[in-house]
Amino acid sequence: MKIILNHYPHWRTSEQQARDVKQELYTVILQSGTRDIKEIKKIVDQIMSVLKRAVT
C-alpha cells in the first residue's frame, strides 16, 4: 500500500492518480487469488474510503 501511495503522491487531488491507485489495488487483489469482480470492487472501494477519511 505504501509503495502504491508513494508512487502516486497526488492521488487525493488528481483524479488521474486516484484512478491509477485504484487500478494498482485491483491488480494486487487479483494477484492474491480473488476472482469475484464484485468482491474486488467492494474491497477497493472500502480501501479508498478509509484512505480518504484518514487524510481529511
CHARMM-style PDB file with segment names, atoms N, HN, CA, C and O in Angstrom:
ATOM      1  N   MET     1       0.826  -1.182   0.000  1.00  0.00      PROA
ATOM      2  CA  MET     1       0.000   0.000   0.000  1.00  0.00      PROA
ATOM      3  C   MET     1       0.877   1.255   0.000  1.00  0.00      PROA
ATOM      4  O   MET     1       0.652   2.194  -0.764  1.00  0.00      PROA
ATOM      5  N   LYS     2       1.868   1.243   0.867  1.00  0.00      PROA
ATOM      6  HN  LYS     2       2.050   0.481   1.488  1.00  0.00      PROA
ATOM      7  CA  LYS     2       2.754   2.403   0.973  1.00  0.00      PROA
ATOM      8  C   LYS     2       3.458   2.680  -0.351  1.00  0.00      PROA
ATOM      9  O   LYS     2       3.606   3.833  -0.756  1.00  0.00      PROA
ATOM     10  N   ILE     3       3.886   1.621  -1.015  1.00  0.00      PROA
ATOM     11  HN  ILE     3       3.766   0.684  -0.686  1.00  0.00      PROA
ATOM     12  CA  ILE     3       4.576   1.776  -2.302  1.00  0.00      PROA
ATOM     13  C   ILE     3       3.638   2.413  -3.326  1.00  0.00      PROA
ATOM     14  O   ILE     3       4.031   3.320  -4.060  1.00  0.00      PROA
ATOM     15  N   ILE     4       2.416   1.937  -3.367  1.00  0.00      PROA
ATOM     16  HN  ILE     4       2.097   1.200  -2.770  1.00  0.00      PROA
ATOM     17  CA  ILE     4       1.437   2.475  -4.326  1.00  0.00      PROA
ATOM     18  C   ILE     4       1.190   3.953  -4.055  1.00  0.00      PROA
ATOM     19  O   ILE     4       1.231   4.769  -4.976  1.00  0.00      PROA
ATOM     20  N   LEU     5       0.937   4.299  -2.808  1.00  0.00      PROA
ATOM     21  HN  LEU     5       0.903   3.636  -2.060  1.00  0.00      PROA
ATOM     22  CA  LEU     5       0.632   5.696  -2.474  1.00  0.00      PROA
ATOM     23  C   LEU     5       1.845   6.601  -2.677  1.00  0.00      PROA
ATOM     24  O   LEU     5       1.691   7.762  -3.056  1.00  0.00      PROA
ATOM     25  N   ASN     6       3.041   6.085  -2.430  1.00  0.00      PROA
ATOM     26  HN  ASN     6       3.166   5.142  -2.122  1.00  0.00      PROA
ATOM     27  CA  ASN     6       4.245   6.878  -2.682  1.00  0.00      PROA
ATOM     28  C   ASN     6       4.462   7.094  -4.173  1.00  0.00      PROA
ATOM     29  O   ASN     6       4.996   8.124  -4.586  1.00  0.00      PROA
ATOM     30  N   HSD     7       4.050   6.130  -4.972  1.00  0.00      PROA
ATOM     31  HN  HSD     7       3.617   5.293  -4.636  1.00  0.00      PROA
ATOM     32  CA  HSD     7       4.207   6.235  -6.420  1.00  0.00      PROA
ATOM     33  C   HSD     7       3.240   7.271  -7.001  1.00  0.00      PROA
ATOM     34  O   HSD     7       3.518   7.870  -8.040  1.00  0.00      PROA
ATOM     35  N   TYR     8       2.118   7.477  -6.334  1.00  0.00      PROA
ATOM     36  HN  TYR     8       1.893   6.990  -5.490  1.00  0.00      PROA
ATOM     37  CA  TYR     8       1.100   8.446  -6.783  1.00  0.00      PROA
ATOM     38  C   TYR     8       0.825   9.447  -5.656  1.00  0.00      PROA
ATOM     39  O   TYR     8      -0.230   9.388  -5.025  1.00  0.00      PROA
ATOM     40  N   PRO     9       1.753  10.354  -5.402  1.00  0.00      PROA
ATOM     41  CA  PRO     9       1.644  11.235  -4.236  1.00  0.00      PROA
ATOM     42  C   PRO     9       0.478  12.229  -4.283  1.00  0.00      PROA
ATOM     43  O   PRO     9       0.092  12.771  -3.247  1.00  0.00      PROA
ATOM     44  N   HSD    10      -0.078  12.468  -5.453  1.00  0.00      PROA
ATOM     45  HN  HSD    10       0.235  12.027  -6.294  1.00  0.00      PROA
ATOM     46  CA  HSD    10      -1.166  13.449  -5.572  1.00  0.00      PROA
ATOM     47  C   HSD    10      -2.521  12.788  -5.772  1.00  0.00      PROA
ATOM     48  O   HSD    10      -3.433  13.386  -6.343  1.00  0.00      PROA
ATOM     49  N   TRP    11      -2.649  11.548  -5.299  1.00  0.00      PROA
ATOM     50  HN  TRP    11      -1.908  11.063  -4.835  1.00  0.00      PROA
ATOM     51  CA  TRP    11      -3.884  10.798  -5.517  1.00  0.00      PROA
ATOM     52  C   TRP    11      -5.104  11.471  -4.882  1.00  0.00      PROA
ATOM     53  O   TRP    11      -6.231  11.254  -5.324  1.00  0.00      PROA
ATOM     54  N   ARG    12      -4.883  12.281  -3.854  1.00  0.00      PROA
ATOM     55  HN  ARG    12      -3.967  12.458  -3.494  1.00  0.00      PROA
ATOM     56  CA  ARG    12      -6.006  12.957  -3.200  1.00  0.00      PROA
ATOM     57  C   ARG    12      -6.570  14.102  -4.044  1.00  0.00      PROA
ATOM     58  O   ARG    12      -7.758  14.412  -3.954  1.00  0.00      PROA
ATOM     59  N   THR    13      -5.734  14.720  -4.851  1.00  0.00      PROA
ATOM     60  HN  THR    13      -4.769  14.467  -4.925  1.00  0.00      PROA
ATOM     61  CA  THR    13      -6.157  15.896  -5.611  1.00  0.00      PROA
ATOM     62  C   THR    13      -6.208  15.668  -7.114  1.00  0.00      PROA
ATOM     63  O   THR    13      -6.782  16.477  -7.843  1.00  0.00      PROA
ATOM     64  N   SER    14      -5.622  14.592  -7.579  1.00  0.00      PROA
ATOM     65  HN  SER    14      -5.156  13.934  -6.987  1.00  0.00      PROA
ATOM     66  CA  SER    14      -5.590  14.297  -9.007  1.00  0.00      PROA
ATOM     67  C   SER    14      -6.499  13.108  -9.311  1.00  0.00      PROA
ATOM     68  O   SER    14      -6.274  12.001  -8.821  1.00  0.00      PROA
ATOM     69  N   GLU    15      -7.521  13.347 -10.118  1.00  0.00      PROA
ATOM     70  HN  GLU    15      -7.704  14.246 -10.516  1.00  0.00      PROA
ATOM     71  CA  GLU    15      -8.420  12.258 -10.485  1.00  0.00      PROA
ATOM     72  C   GLU    15      -7.674  11.147 -11.207  1.00  0.00      PROA
ATOM     73  O   GLU    15      -7.959   9.967 -11.004  1.00  0.00      PROA
ATOM     74  N   GLN    16      -6.717  11.525 -12.050  1.00  0.00      PROA
ATOM     75  HN  GLN    16      -6.486  12.484 -12.215  1.00  0.00      PROA
ATOM     76  CA  GLN    16      -5.936  10.524 -12.780  1.00  0.00      PROA
ATOM     77  C   GLN    16      -5.129   9.652 -11.818  1.00  0.00      PROA
ATOM     78  O   GLN    16      -5.095   8.429 -11.960  1.00  0.00      PROA
ATOM     79  N   GLN    17      -4.490  10.278 -10.853  1.00  0.00      PROA
ATOM     80  HN  GLN    17      -4.518  11.271 -10.738  1.00  0.00      PROA
ATOM     81  CA  GLN    17      -3.701   9.495  -9.903  1.00  0.00      PROA
ATOM     82  C   GLN    17      -4.599   8.642  -9.012  1.00  0.00      PROA
ATOM     83  O   GLN    17      -4.217   7.531  -8.643  1.00  0.00      PROA
ATOM     84  N   ALA    18      -5.767   9.132  -8.663  1.00  0.00      PROA
ATOM     85  HN  ALA    18      -6.077  10.034  -8.962  1.00  0.00      PROA
ATOM     86  CA  ALA    18      -6.710   8.327  -7.879  1.00  0.00      PROA
ATOM     87  C   ALA    18      -7.129   7.092  -8.670  1.00  0.00      PROA
ATOM     88  O   ALA    18      -7.226   5.997  -8.116  1.00  0.00      PROA
ATOM     89  N   ARG    19      -7.379   7.271  -9.972  1.00  0.00      PROA
ATOM     90  HN  ARG    19      -7.301   8.161 -10.423  1.00  0.00      PROA
ATOM     91  CA  ARG    19      -7.719   6.120 -10.826  1.00  0.00      PROA
ATOM     92  C   ARG    19      -6.544   5.143 -10.909  1.00  0.00      PROA
ATOM     93  O   ARG    19      -6.736   3.927 -10.904  1.00  0.00      PROA
ATOM     94  N   ASP    20      -5.339   5.681 -10.985  1.00  0.00      PROA
ATOM     95  HN  ASP    20      -5.183   6.669 -10.990  1.00  0.00      PROA
ATOM     96  CA  ASP    20      -4.151   4.832 -11.049  1.00  0.00      PROA
ATOM     97  C   ASP    20      -3.984   4.030  -9.757  1.00  0.00      PROA
ATOM     98  O   ASP    20      -3.626   2.853  -9.800  1.00  0.00      PROA
ATOM     99  N   VAL    21      -4.239   4.658  -8.620  1.00  0.00      PROA
ATOM    100  HN  VAL    21      -4.530   5.614  -8.585  1.00  0.00      PROA
ATOM    101  CA  VAL    21      -4.160   3.951  -7.336  1.00  0.00      PROA
ATOM    102  C   VAL    21      -5.181   2.814  -7.317  1.00  0.00      PROA
ATOM    103  O   VAL    21      -4.862   1.694  -6.920  1.00  0.00      PROA
ATOM    104  N   LYS    22      -6.401   3.106  -7.745  1.00  0.00      PROA
ATOM    105  HN  LYS    22      -6.660   4.017  -8.068  1.00  0.00      PROA
ATOM    106  CA  LYS    22      -7.435   2.068  -7.778  1.00  0.00      PROA
ATOM    107  C   LYS    22      -7.026   0.918  -8.688  1.00  0.00      PROA
ATOM    108  O   LYS    22      -7.234  -0.245  -8.344  1.00  0.00      PROA
ATOM    109  N   GLN    23      -6.450   1.227  -9.840  1.00  0.00      PROA
ATOM    110  HN  GLN    23      -6.281   2.173 -10.119  1.00  0.00      PROA
ATOM    111  CA  GLN    23      -6.005   0.190 -10.764  1.00  0.00      PROA
ATOM    112  C   GLN    23      -4.934  -0.688 -10.131  1.00  0.00      PROA
ATOM    113  O   GLN    23      -4.956  -1.910 -10.272  1.00  0.00      PROA
ATOM    114  N   GLU    24      -4.000  -0.054  -9.433  1.00  0.00      PROA
ATOM    115  HN  GLU    24      -3.983   0.939  -9.319  1.00  0.00      PROA
ATOM    116  CA  GLU    24      -2.950  -0.813  -8.746  1.00  0.00      PROA
ATOM    117  C   GLU    24      -3.556  -1.717  -7.666  1.00  0.00      PROA
ATOM    118  O   GLU    24      -3.127  -2.857  -7.489  1.00  0.00      PROA
ATOM    119  N   LEU    25      -4.551  -1.199  -6.951  1.00  0.00      PROA
ATOM    120  HN  LEU    25      -4.900  -0.273  -7.095  1.00  0.00      PROA
ATOM    121  CA  LEU    25      -5.212  -2.007  -5.923  1.00  0.00      PROA
ATOM    122  C   LEU    25      -5.916  -3.212  -6.545  1.00  0.00      PROA
ATOM    123  O   LEU    25      -5.837  -4.325  -6.026  1.00  0.00      PROA
ATOM    124  N   TYR    26      -6.606  -2.976  -7.663  1.00  0.00      PROA
ATOM    125  HN  TYR    26      -6.670  -2.072  -8.085  1.00  0.00      PROA
ATOM    126  CA  TYR    26      -7.249  -4.092  -8.363  1.00  0.00      PROA
ATOM    127  C   TYR    26      -6.212  -5.153  -8.721  1.00  0.00      PROA
ATOM    128  O   TYR    26      -6.461  -6.345  -8.542  1.00  0.00      PROA
ATOM    129  N   THR    27      -5.064  -4.735  -9.220  1.00  0.00      PROA
ATOM    130  HN  THR    27      -4.862  -3.767  -9.366  1.00  0.00      PROA
ATOM    131  CA  THR    27      -4.010  -5.663  -9.619  1.00  0.00      PROA
ATOM    132  C   THR    27      -3.523  -6.488  -8.432  1.00  0.00      PROA
ATOM    133  O   THR    27      -3.377  -7.706  -8.538  1.00  0.00      PROA
ATOM    134  N   VAL    28      -3.274  -5.833  -7.315  1.00  0.00      PROA
ATOM    135  HN  VAL    28      -3.393  -4.843  -7.230  1.00  0.00      PROA
ATOM    136  CA  VAL    28      -2.790  -6.528  -6.123  1.00  0.00      PROA
ATOM    137  C   VAL    28      -3.818  -7.550  -5.646  1.00  0.00      PROA
ATOM    138  O   VAL    28      -3.468  -8.683  -5.316  1.00  0.00      PROA
ATOM    139  N   ILE    29      -5.071  -7.151  -5.612  1.00  0.00      PROA
ATOM    140  HN  ILE    29      -5.356  -6.231  -5.880  1.00  0.00      PROA
ATOM    141  CA  ILE    29      -6.118  -8.063  -5.123  1.00  0.00      PROA
ATOM    142  C   ILE    29      -6.297  -9.239  -6.086  1.00  0.00      PROA
ATOM    143  O   ILE    29      -6.483 -10.374  -5.648  1.00  0.00      PROA
ATOM    144  N   LEU    30      -6.241  -8.976  -7.385  1.00  0.00      PROA
ATOM    145  HN  LEU    30      -6.090  -8.053  -7.741  1.00  0.00      PROA
ATOM    146  CA  LEU    30      -6.326 -10.070  -8.355  1.00  0.00      PROA
ATOM    147  C   LEU    30      -5.156 -11.036  -8.180  1.00  0.00      PROA
ATOM    148  O   LEU    30      -5.337 -12.250  -8.282  1.00  0.00      PROA
ATOM    149  N   GLN    31      -3.981 -10.519  -7.924  1.00  0.00      PROA
ATOM    150  HN  GLN    31      -3.834  -9.533  -7.842  1.00  0.00      PROA
ATOM    151  CA  GLN    31      -2.804 -11.368  -7.728  1.00  0.00      PROA
ATOM    152  C   GLN    31      -2.920 -12.207  -6.459  1.00  0.00      PROA
ATOM    153  O   GLN    31      -2.271 -13.246  -6.340  1.00  0.00      PROA
ATOM    154  N   SER    32      -3.736 -11.764  -5.522  1.00  0.00      PROA
ATOM    155  HN  SER    32      -4.263 -10.920  -5.620  1.00  0.00      PROA
ATOM    156  CA  SER    32      -3.910 -12.524  -4.279  1.00  0.00      PROA
ATOM    157  C   SER    32      -4.782 -13.759  -4.488  1.00  0.00      PROA
ATOM    158  O   SER    32      -4.872 -14.623  -3.616  1.00  0.00      PROA
ATOM    159  N   GLY    33      -5.423 -13.830  -5.656  1.00  0.00      PROA
ATOM    160  HN  GLY    33      -5.350 -13.128  -6.364  1.00  0.00      PROA
ATOM    161  CA  GLY    33      -6.230 -15.009  -5.953  1.00  0.00      PROA
ATOM    162  C   GLY    33      -7.720 -14.754  -5.983  1.00  0.00      PROA
ATOM    163  O   GLY    33      -8.483 -15.625  -6.402  1.00  0.00      PROA
ATOM    164  N   THR    34      -8.149 -13.602  -5.557  1.00  0.00      PROA
ATOM    165  HN  THR    34      -7.530 -12.894  -5.217  1.00  0.00      PROA
ATOM    166  CA  THR    34      -9.570 -13.269  -5.588  1.00  0.00      PROA
ATOM    167  C   THR    34     -10.001 -13.060  -7.032  1.00  0.00      PROA
ATOM    168  O   THR    34      -9.338 -12.337  -7.776  1.00  0.00      PROA
ATOM    169  N   ARG    35     -11.096 -13.680  -7.437  1.00  0.00      PROA
ATOM    170  HN  ARG    35     -11.634 -14.267  -6.833  1.00  0.00      PROA
ATOM    171  CA  ARG    35     -11.552 -13.577  -8.826  1.00  0.00      PROA
ATOM    172  C   ARG    35     -12.947 -12.982  -8.954  1.00  0.00      PROA
ATOM    173  O   ARG    35     -13.378 -12.653 -10.059  1.00  0.00      PROA
ATOM    174  N   ASP    36     -13.655 -12.840  -7.845  1.00  0.00      PROA
ATOM    175  HN  ASP    36     -13.305 -13.107  -6.947  1.00  0.00      PROA
ATOM    176  CA  ASP    36     -15.011 -12.291  -7.873  1.00  0.00      PROA
ATOM    177  C   ASP    36     -14.926 -10.772  -8.051  1.00  0.00      PROA
ATOM    178  O   ASP    36     -14.571 -10.046  -7.123  1.00  0.00      PROA
ATOM    179  N   ILE    37     -15.257 -10.308  -9.258  1.00  0.00      PROA
ATOM    180  HN  ILE    37     -15.545 -10.899 -10.012  1.00  0.00      PROA
ATOM    181  CA  ILE    37     -15.105  -8.889  -9.592  1.00  0.00      PROA
ATOM    182  C   ILE    37     -15.922  -7.995  -8.663  1.00  0.00      PROA
ATOM    183  O   ILE    37     -15.449  -6.929  -8.271  1.00  0.00      PROA
ATOM    184  N   LYS    38     -17.125  -8.403  -8.306  1.00  0.00      PROA
ATOM    185  HN  LYS    38     -17.510  -9.269  -8.625  1.00  0.00      PROA
ATOM    186  CA  LYS    38     -17.942  -7.590  -7.391  1.00  0.00      PROA
ATOM    187  C   LYS    38     -17.270  -7.475  -6.030  1.00  0.00      PROA
ATOM    188  O   LYS    38     -17.291  -6.410  -5.413  1.00  0.00      PROA
ATOM    189  N   GLU    39     -16.677  -8.563  -5.563  1.00  0.00      PROA
ATOM    190  HN  GLU    39     -16.660  -9.428  -6.064  1.00  0.00      PROA
ATOM    191  CA  GLU    39     -15.989  -8.547  -4.272  1.00  0.00      PROA
ATOM    192  C   GLU    39     -14.737  -7.669  -4.348  1.00  0.00      PROA
ATOM    193  O   GLU    39     -14.440  -6.921  -3.417  1.00  0.00      PROA
ATOM    194  N   ILE    40     -14.014  -7.764  -5.448  1.00  0.00      PROA
ATOM    195  HN  ILE    40     -14.255  -8.372  -6.204  1.00  0.00      PROA
ATOM    196  CA  ILE    40     -12.814  -6.940  -5.627  1.00  0.00      PROA
ATOM    197  C   ILE    40     -13.190  -5.462  -5.630  1.00  0.00      PROA
ATOM    198  O   ILE    40     -12.529  -4.656  -4.976  1.00  0.00      PROA
ATOM    199  N   LYS    41     -14.240  -5.100  -6.356  1.00  0.00      PROA
ATOM    200  HN  LYS    41     -14.777  -5.755  -6.888  1.00  0.00      PROA
ATOM    201  CA  LYS    41     -14.696  -3.702  -6.394  1.00  0.00      PROA
ATOM    202  C   LYS    41     -15.065  -3.224  -4.991  1.00  0.00      PROA
ATOM    203  O   LYS    41     -14.724  -2.109  -4.596  1.00  0.00      PROA
ATOM    204  N   LYS    42     -15.758  -4.068  -4.251  1.00  0.00      PROA
ATOM    205  HN  LYS    42     -16.036  -4.974  -4.572  1.00  0.00      PROA
ATOM    206  CA  LYS    42     -16.158  -3.716  -2.886  1.00  0.00      PROA
ATOM    207  C   LYS    42     -14.925  -3.468  -2.010  1.00  0.00      PROA
ATOM    208  O   LYS    42     -14.881  -2.505  -1.245  1.00  0.00      PROA
ATOM    209  N   ILE    43     -13.932  -4.343  -2.131  1.00  0.00      PROA
ATOM    210  HN  ILE    43     -13.967  -5.126  -2.753  1.00  0.00      PROA
ATOM    211  CA  ILE    43     -12.702  -4.198  -1.335  1.00  0.00      PROA
ATOM    212  C   ILE    43     -11.971  -2.907  -1.700  1.00  0.00      PROA
ATOM    213  O   ILE    43     -11.557  -2.155  -0.818  1.00  0.00      PROA
ATOM    214  N   VAL    44     -11.812  -2.649  -2.996  1.00  0.00      PROA
ATOM    215  HN  VAL    44     -12.148  -3.260  -3.713  1.00  0.00      PROA
ATOM    216  CA  VAL    44     -11.112  -1.442  -3.444  1.00  0.00      PROA
ATOM    217  C   VAL    44     -11.861  -0.195  -2.989  1.00  0.00      PROA
ATOM    218  O   VAL    44     -11.241   0.757  -2.515  1.00  0.00      PROA
ATOM    219  N   ASP    45     -13.171  -0.187  -3.126  1.00  0.00      PROA
ATOM    220  HN  ASP    45     -13.675  -0.960  -3.511  1.00  0.00      PROA
ATOM    221  CA  ASP    45     -13.965   0.964  -2.678  1.00  0.00      PROA
ATOM    222  C   ASP    45     -13.810   1.192  -1.179  1.00  0.00      PROA
ATOM    223  O   ASP    45     -13.723   2.334  -0.729  1.00  0.00      PROA
ATOM    224  N   GLN    46     -13.775   0.113  -0.408  1.00  0.00      PROA
ATOM    225  HN  GLN    46     -13.845  -0.815  -0.774  1.00  0.00      PROA
ATOM    226  CA  GLN    46     -13.599   0.248   1.041  1.00  0.00      PROA
ATOM    227  C   GLN    46     -12.224   0.808   1.378  1.00  0.00      PROA
ATOM    228  O   GLN    46     -12.099   1.674   2.244  1.00  0.00      PROA
ATOM    229  N   ILE    47     -11.199   0.320   0.701  1.00  0.00      PROA
ATOM    230  HN  ILE    47     -11.301  -0.384  -0.002  1.00  0.00      PROA
ATOM    231  CA  ILE    47      -9.845   0.819   0.935  1.00  0.00      PROA
ATOM    232  C   ILE    47      -9.763   2.310   0.615  1.00  0.00      PROA
ATOM    233  O   ILE    47      -9.223   3.090   1.399  1.00  0.00      PROA
ATOM    234  N   MET    48     -10.303   2.702  -0.543  1.00  0.00      PROA
ATOM    235  HN  MET    48     -10.742   2.068  -1.180  1.00  0.00      PROA
ATOM    236  CA  MET    48     -10.257   4.110  -0.935  1.00  0.00      PROA
ATOM    237  C   MET    48     -11.038   4.978   0.058  1.00  0.00      PROA
ATOM    238  O   MET    48     -10.617   6.091   0.374  1.00  0.00      PROA
ATOM    239  N   SER    49     -12.148   4.480   0.537  1.00  0.00      PROA
ATOM    240  HN  SER    49     -12.490   3.576   0.279  1.00  0.00      PROA
ATOM    241  CA  SER    49     -12.951   5.224   1.506  1.00  0.00      PROA
ATOM    242  C   SER    49     -12.177   5.438   2.804  1.00  0.00      PROA
ATOM    243  O   SER    49     -12.177   6.538   3.356  1.00  0.00      PROA
ATOM    244  N   VAL    50     -11.530   4.402   3.283  1.00  0.00      PROA
ATOM    245  HN  VAL    50     -11.530   3.508   2.834  1.00  0.00      PROA
ATOM    246  CA  VAL    50     -10.738   4.509   4.509  1.00  0.00      PROA
ATOM    247  C   VAL    50      -9.585   5.488   4.314  1.00  0.00      PROA
ATOM    248  O   VAL    50      -9.315   6.316   5.184  1.00  0.00      PROA
ATOM    249  N   LEU    51      -8.910   5.393   3.179  1.00  0.00      PROA
ATOM    250  HN  LEU    51      -9.130   4.720   2.472  1.00  0.00      PROA
ATOM    251  CA  LEU    51      -7.792   6.299   2.901  1.00  0.00      PROA
ATOM    252  C   LEU    51      -8.264   7.752   2.859  1.00  0.00      PROA
ATOM    253  O   LEU    51      -7.612   8.631   3.421  1.00  0.00      PROA
ATOM    254  N   LYS    52      -9.371   8.003   2.209  1.00  0.00      PROA
ATOM    255  HN  LYS    52      -9.901   7.288   1.753  1.00  0.00      PROA
ATOM    256  CA  LYS    52      -9.871   9.375   2.109  1.00  0.00      PROA
ATOM    257  C   LYS    52     -10.236   9.930   3.478  1.00  0.00      PROA
ATOM    258  O   LYS    52      -9.972  11.097   3.769  1.00  0.00      PROA
ATOM    259  N   ARG    53     -10.839   9.103   4.316  1.00  0.00      PROA
ATOM    260  HN  ARG    53     -11.053   8.155   4.080  1.00  0.00      PROA
ATOM    261  CA  ARG    53     -11.198   9.555   5.675  1.00  0.00      PROA
ATOM    262  C   ARG    53      -9.955   9.779   6.519  1.00  0.00      PROA
ATOM    263  O   ARG    53      -9.933  10.679   7.359  1.00  0.00      PROA
ATOM    264  N   ALA    54      -8.931   8.981   6.310  1.00  0.00      PROA
ATOM    265  HN  ALA    54      -8.949   8.250   5.628  1.00  0.00      PROA
ATOM    266  CA  ALA    54      -7.718   9.059   7.126  1.00  0.00      PROA
ATOM    267  C   ALA    54      -6.938  10.347   6.865  1.00  0.00      PROA
ATOM    268  O   ALA    54      -6.206  10.815   7.737  1.00  0.00      PROA
ATOM    269  N   VAL    55      -7.087  10.917   5.686  1.00  0.00      PROA
ATOM    270  HN  VAL    55      -7.682  10.537   4.977  1.00  0.00      PROA
ATOM    271  CA  VAL    55      -6.298  12.096   5.356  1.00  0.00      PROA
ATOM    272  C   VAL    55      -7.089  13.388   5.431  1.00  0.00      PROA
ATOM    273  O   VAL    55      -6.540  14.459   5.175  1.00  0.00      PROA
ATOM    274  N   THR    56      -8.344  13.312   5.770  1.00  0.00      PROA
ATOM    275  HN  THR    56      -8.790  12.441   5.978  1.00  0.00      PROA
ATOM    276  CA  THR    56      -9.131  14.547   5.866  1.00  0.00      PROA
ATOM    277  C   THR    56      -9.330  14.969   7.275  1.00  0.00      PROA
ATOM    278  OT1 THR    56      -9.970  15.988   7.530  1.00  0.00      PROA
TER     279      THR     56
END
